[in-house]
Amino acid sequence: MLEELKLEVLQANLALREHGLVTLTWGNVSGRDREENLVVIKPSGIDYSRLSPEDMVVVDLEGKVVEGKWQPSSDTPTHVALYQAFRRIGGIAHTHSDYATSFAQACRPIPCLGTTHADHFHGPIPVTRFLTADEVEGEYERATGLAIVEAFAQLDPLEMPAVLVAGHGPFTWGENPMEAVNNSLALEKVAQMAFHTLLLNAKVQNLPNHILKKHFQRKHGPEAYYGQRKVHEG
């Protein structure tokens, strides 16, 4: 099982680079084994072109390394804090993609301005508060995760699988590692569209809530009808 997850996590990390979401080693993806309560994550600071499944690092839900020859990503405590709080997610991705990070640095939520956004995210992409000096001097990466959890006090992480960490960058998640990467790609695209829309019309209004709700529910709601129906064989 872990061998399969290591391969999934490797492929998801490589997909970050293929989609142009990372520069140098500025990103990471992890995946969670729910049965074993273990997390597989990219090693810290190793070039994507050198990675193999054997390079992936296994940690427990306290962040302690249980398998692997490398140090895990420095963001591992953030991933672990999110897995502890959002029990239904199975993959997390972190990047410093251009447009999403620009909104994070501006400490500005990404507004929902159109149906492309509403098809994927149920409302504006939230941004966390800045960490305090004590939090940064203490367990910085774990505090980052806790600040994300704090920002989701009134949000469902399955309806909003993305966040901007103030002054830092985006984190996304999903059912598995590749879904987390796909959400990173969708986030970057809606951030780019929002940026250009605001340049064209700084006074643009948010998408009306009834249109936002319609587009999100038709893909993700209990009576979703977007895509193909499952075909039963036999």
C-alpha positions in Angstrom: 0.0 0.0 0.0 2.7 2.5 0.9 4.6 1.6 -2.2 1.6 2.6 -4.3 1.2 5.8 -2.3 4.9 6.6 -2.8 4.4 6.3 -6.6 1.3 8.5 -6.4 3.1 11.2 -4.4 6.0 11.1 -6.8 3.8 11.5 -9.8 1.9 14.3 -8.2 5.1 16.1 -7.4 6.3 15.7 -10.9 2.9 17.0 -12.2 3.5 20.3 -10.3 6.6 20.9 -12.5 4.8 19.7 -15.7 2.0 22.3 -15.0 4.5 25.1 -14.4 3.4 25.5 -10.8 6.8 25.3 -9.2 10.2 27.0 -9.7 13.4 25.2 -8.6 12.3 23.1 -5.5 9.6 25.6 -4.3 6.8 23.2 -3.8 5.7 19.8 -2.4 2.9 17.3 -2.4 2.0 14.7 0.2 -0.5 11.8 0.4 -2.1 10.1 3.4 -2.5 6.4 4.0 -5.8 6.4 6.1 -5.4 2.8 7.2 -1.9 3.2 8.6 -2.3 6.9 9.6 0.9 7.6 7.8 1.9 10.4 5.4 4.2 10.2 2.4 5.8 13.4 1.4 8.5 14.8 -0.9 12.0 15.1 0.6 13.3 18.6 1.3 15.3 20.5 -1.3 15.9 17.7 -3.8 15.4 18.6 -7.5 12.3 17.1 -9.1 14.4 15.5 -11.9 16.3 13.4 -9.4 13.2 12.0 -7.5 12.2 8.4 -7.5 9.6 6.6 -5.4 12.3 5.4 -3.0 13.1 9.0 -2.2 9.7 9.7 -0.7 9.7 10.1 3.1 7.1 8.5 5.4 6.1 10.2 8.6 3.4 9.6 11.2 0.7 12.0 12.1 3.0 13.6 14.7 5.5 14.4 11.9 8.0 11.8 13.0 10.0 10.1 10.2 9.2 6.3 10.2 10.8 5.5 6.8 13.1 7.2 4.3 16.7 8.2 3.8 16.1 12.0 3.4 14.8 14.8 5.5 11.1 15.4 4.7 9.9 18.7 3.3 10.3 21.5 5.7 6.6 22.1 5.3 5.8 18.6 6.7 4.4 20.0 10.0 1.9 22.1 8.0 0.7 19.1 6.1 0.4 17.0 9.3 -1.6 19.8 11.0 -4.0 19.8 8.0 -4.4 16.0 8.0 -5.2 16.1 11.7 -7.9 18.8 11.3 -9.4 17.9 7.9 -9.9 14.2 8.3 -11.5 13.6 4.9 -8.7 14.8 2.8 -6.1 12.4 1.3 -3.6 14.7 -0.5 -2.0 18.2 0.0 -0.1 20.3 -2.4 1.9 23.5 -1.7 3.4 25.8 -4.4 4.6 29.3 -4.9 2.7 29.7 -8.2 2.9 33.2 -9.6 -0.7 34.5 -9.5 -2.0 32.7 -6.4 1.2 33.8 -4.5 0.7 37.4 -5.6 -2.7 37.4 -4.0 -1.2 35.8 -0.9 1.5 38.4 -0.7 -1.2 41.1 -1.1 -3.1 39.5 1.7 -6.1 39.6 -0.6 -8.7 36.8 -1.0 -9.3 35.7 -4.6 -12.8 37.0 -5.3 -15.3 34.8 -7.2 -15.8 36.8 -10.4 -17.0 34.2 -12.8 -18.4 30.7 -13.4 -14.9 29.2 -14.0 -14.1 30.0 -10.4 -17.6 28.8 -9.2 -17.3 25.5 -11.0 -14.4 24.6 -8.7 -14.4 26.7 -5.5 -17.5 27.5 -3.5 -16.8 31.2 -2.9 -13.7 33.5 -2.6 -10.4 31.8 -1.8 -9.7 32.7 1.8 -6.4 34.2 3.1 -5.0 33.5 6.6 -3.8 36.1 9.1 -0.1 36.8 9.5 1.6 34.6 12.1 2.8 36.4 15.3 6.4 36.8 16.1 6.1 34.1 18.8 4.5 31.7 16.4 7.3 32.3 13.9 10.0 31.8 16.5 8.3 28.7 17.8 7.0 25.8 15.7 6.7 28.0 12.5 5.5 25.4 10.1 3.0 23.8 12.5 1.7 27.3 13.3 1.1 27.9 9.6 -1.1 24.8 9.5 -3.0 25.9 12.6 -3.5 29.4 11.0 -5.1 27.6 8.0 -7.4 25.6 10.2 -8.3 28.8 12.0 -9.3 30.4 8.7 -11.6 27.5 8.0 -13.6 27.8 11.2 -16.7 28.6 9.1 -15.7 26.8 5.9 -16.0 23.3 4.6 -12.6 22.2 3.4 -14.2 19.9 0.8 -16.1 22.8 -0.7 -13.1 25.1 -0.5 -10.0 23.0 -1.2 -7.6 25.9 -1.3 -6.2 28.7 0.9 -3.7 31.5 0.7 -1.3 31.8 3.5 -0.7 35.6 4.1 2.7 36.7 2.8 3.6 33.1 1.8 1.6 31.2 -0.8 -1.1 28.7 -1.5 -2.0 25.3 -0.1 -4.5 23.0 -1.8 -5.9 19.6 -1.0 -8.1 16.8 -2.3 -9.2 13.2 -2.0 -5.7 12.1 -3.2 -2.3 13.7 -4.1 -3.1 14.2 -7.8 -6.5 15.8 -7.0 -4.6 18.2 -4.7 -2.3 19.1 -7.6 -5.3 19.6 -10.0 -6.8 22.0 -7.4 -3.5 23.9 -7.4 -3.7 24.2 -11.2 -7.3 25.4 -11.0 -6.4 27.9 -8.2 -3.6 29.3 -10.3 -5.9 29.8 -13.3 -8.7 31.5 -11.4 -6.1 33.7 -9.7 -4.8 34.7 -13.1 -8.3 35.4 -14.4 -9.2 37.4 -11.3 -6.0 39.4 -11.7 -6.7 40.3 -15.3 -10.4 41.0 -14.6 -9.5 43.4 -11.9 -7.0 45.2 -14.2 -9.8 45.6 -16.8 -12.4 46.7 -14.3 -11.3 47.5 -10.7 -14.9 48.0 -9.7 -16.2 44.6 -11.0 -18.8 43.0 -8.8 -18.5 39.5 -7.4 -20.5 36.8 -9.2 -24.1 36.8 -7.9 -24.5 34.2 -5.2 -27.3 32.3 -7.0 -25.0 31.8 -10.1 -22.1 30.8 -7.9 -24.3 28.2 -6.1 -25.7 26.8 -9.3 -22.3 26.3 -10.9 -20.8 24.7 -7.8 -23.7 22.4 -7.1 -24.1 21.1 -10.6 -20.5 19.7 -10.3 -20.2 18.9 -6.6 -23.7 18.9 -5.1 -25.8 15.9 -4.2 -27.6 16.1 -7.6 -24.6 16.9 -9.6 -25.0 16.4 -13.3 -21.8 17.7 -14.8 -19.7 15.0 -16.7 -20.7 11.5 -17.7 -22.9 9.1 -16.0 -21.3 5.9 -14.8 -21.9 2.9 -17.2 -22.6 -0.4 -15.5 -21.3 -3.4 -17.5 -22.8 -6.9 -17.6 
